[in-house]
């Protein structure tokens, strides 16, 4: 999967707001070139809400183990929920596991920094992880949509 294929897939889901920071938009320079996906049917980045998935194209401070400084390397980060996390890693997000290489490509792993929050990650998804990445992105989207709808219902009550 390419970055553009992932962006096209996720952006086509109903109510997704895709944020692609770049020069001149007021975003921090470190975020330029990365992509953030929010469930936001009104097209506005929600306040106090994390994206349900991201694509990062470089190492962030404290997150160098994925070695995204390699040519053409990127990582898809997915908040697919506890059930998906356990299914893919074999353990709870709260139980750290060091049995994976964060720089391994085409492999679903616990996110090297946000795994304890239940995030999964795939560096350079390819043939082995194409469909699982799509499935996990759909799951993360469904969870984000459900959270949004619950919050909207709570504010109406």
PLY file of the C-alpha trace (Angstrom):
ply
format ascii 1.0
element vertex 157
property float x
property float y
property float z
element edge 156
property int vertex1
property int vertex2
end_header
0.00 0.00 0.00
1.20 3.47 -0.76
0.53 6.54 1.33
-1.81 7.82 -1.38
-3.76 4.53 -1.42
-4.23 4.68 2.35
-5.29 8.33 2.23
-7.74 7.56 -0.57
-9.19 4.58 1.28
-9.70 6.37 4.61
-10.77 9.71 3.11
-13.54 7.94 1.18
-15.22 6.81 4.41
-18.26 8.93 5.26
-17.58 11.81 7.63
-13.77 11.57 7.63
-11.81 14.78 7.89
-8.28 14.32 6.54
-5.69 16.76 7.82
-2.41 17.10 5.89
-0.30 19.77 7.62
2.09 21.84 5.55
3.94 25.12 5.35
1.82 28.20 5.93
-1.12 26.52 7.67
0.01 27.23 11.23
0.85 23.62 12.03
4.15 22.65 13.67
6.86 21.97 11.11
7.48 18.47 12.44
3.95 17.46 11.34
4.44 18.57 7.73
4.11 15.65 5.36
2.15 13.53 7.82
-1.59 12.79 7.65
-4.20 12.71 10.42
-7.68 11.18 10.11
-10.61 12.33 12.25
-14.25 11.36 12.24
-15.81 14.79 11.81
-18.86 15.05 9.55
-18.78 18.85 9.79
-15.24 18.91 8.34
-13.66 20.65 11.32
-10.89 19.11 13.40
-12.64 18.23 16.66
-11.34 19.86 19.82
-9.97 17.55 22.50
-10.18 14.51 20.22
-7.33 12.43 18.91
-7.28 11.22 15.32
-8.36 7.61 14.83
-5.42 6.97 12.50
-2.31 8.74 11.28
0.42 8.30 8.72
3.86 9.50 9.79
6.76 9.88 7.43
9.60 10.62 9.82
10.93 9.87 13.27
9.48 11.96 16.07
11.48 12.71 19.21
11.40 9.63 21.44
10.03 7.52 18.59
13.10 6.61 16.56
12.88 2.81 16.83
10.71 2.45 13.72
13.59 3.91 11.71
11.34 6.07 9.57
14.45 7.92 8.42
14.98 5.14 5.85
14.18 6.02 2.23
10.44 5.75 1.47
9.61 4.55 5.00
6.32 5.52 6.64
4.12 4.13 9.38
0.35 3.83 9.65
-0.84 4.26 13.24
-4.29 2.93 14.08
-6.50 3.27 17.18
-8.36 0.04 16.46
-9.40 -0.65 20.05
-8.56 -3.14 22.76
-10.10 -6.21 21.09
-8.15 -5.70 17.86
-5.00 -4.92 19.83
-5.24 -8.18 21.78
-6.06 -10.15 18.62
-2.99 -8.81 16.81
-0.46 -8.69 19.65
-1.64 -11.50 21.92
-1.64 -9.28 24.99
-3.46 -6.42 26.64
-2.31 -2.88 25.84
-1.44 -2.46 29.52
0.95 -5.44 29.43
4.12 -4.32 27.65
5.69 -6.73 25.24
9.13 -6.42 23.72
8.74 -9.33 21.34
8.49 -7.24 18.17
10.83 -5.15 16.08
9.32 -1.65 15.68
11.17 -1.23 12.38
9.83 -4.44 10.82
7.94 -3.70 7.63
4.64 -5.20 6.50
3.88 -6.40 10.05
1.10 -5.38 12.45
2.69 -4.45 15.79
1.88 -2.56 18.96
2.66 1.11 18.37
6.16 1.71 19.81
5.01 4.72 21.87
1.20 4.51 22.08
0.80 0.75 22.33
-0.20 1.11 25.97
-3.15 3.19 24.73
-4.17 0.36 22.40
-2.70 1.75 19.17
-1.40 -0.61 16.49
1.09 0.28 13.77
2.34 -0.98 10.42
5.56 0.24 8.83
5.25 0.20 5.03
2.17 -2.02 4.70
2.48 -4.32 1.70
1.08 -7.62 0.47
0.96 -9.37 3.86
-0.76 -6.48 5.67
-2.78 -4.80 2.92
-6.14 -6.27 3.90
-5.46 -6.32 7.67
-4.50 -2.64 7.53
-7.75 -1.82 5.73
-9.72 -3.88 8.26
-8.03 -2.16 11.21
-8.61 1.26 9.68
-12.31 0.42 9.23
-12.48 -0.71 12.86
-10.80 2.49 14.08
-13.18 4.54 11.93
-16.21 2.69 13.35
-15.00 3.28 16.91
-14.39 6.99 16.23
-17.80 7.35 14.64
-19.47 5.66 17.61
-17.66 7.95 20.07
-18.71 10.99 18.05
-22.35 9.86 17.96
-22.40 9.14 21.72
-20.97 12.60 22.46
-23.43 14.26 20.11
-26.34 12.40 21.75
-25.10 13.39 25.23
-25.03 17.08 24.29
-28.60 16.87 22.94
-29.94 15.33 26.13
0 1
1 2
2 3
3 4
4 5
5 6
6 7
7 8
8 9
9 10
10 11
11 12
12 13
13 14
14 15
15 16
16 17
17 18
18 19
19 20
20 21
21 22
22 23
23 24
24 25
25 26
26 27
27 28
28 29
29 30
30 31
31 32
32 33
33 34
34 35
35 36
36 37
37 38
38 39
39 40
40 41
41 42
42 43
43 44
44 45
45 46
46 47
47 48
48 49
49 50
50 51
51 52
52 53
53 54
54 55
55 56
56 57
57 58
58 59
59 60
60 61
61 62
62 63
63 64
64 65
65 66
66 67
67 68
68 69
69 70
70 71
71 72
72 73
73 74
74 75
75 76
76 77
77 78
78 79
79 80
80 81
81 82
82 83
83 84
84 85
85 86
86 87
87 88
88 89
89 90
90 91
91 92
92 93
93 94
94 95
95 96
96 97
97 98
98 99
99 100
100 101
101 102
102 103
103 104
104 105
105 106
106 107
107 108
108 109
109 110
110 111
111 112
112 113
113 114
114 115
115 116
116 117
117 118
118 119
119 120
120 121
121 122
122 123
123 124
124 125
125 126
126 127
127 128
128 129
129 130
130 131
131 132
132 133
133 134
134 135
135 136
136 137
137 138
138 139
139 140
140 141
141 142
142 143
143 144
144 145
145 146
146 147
147 148
148 149
149 150
150 151
151 152
152 153
153 154
154 155
155 156
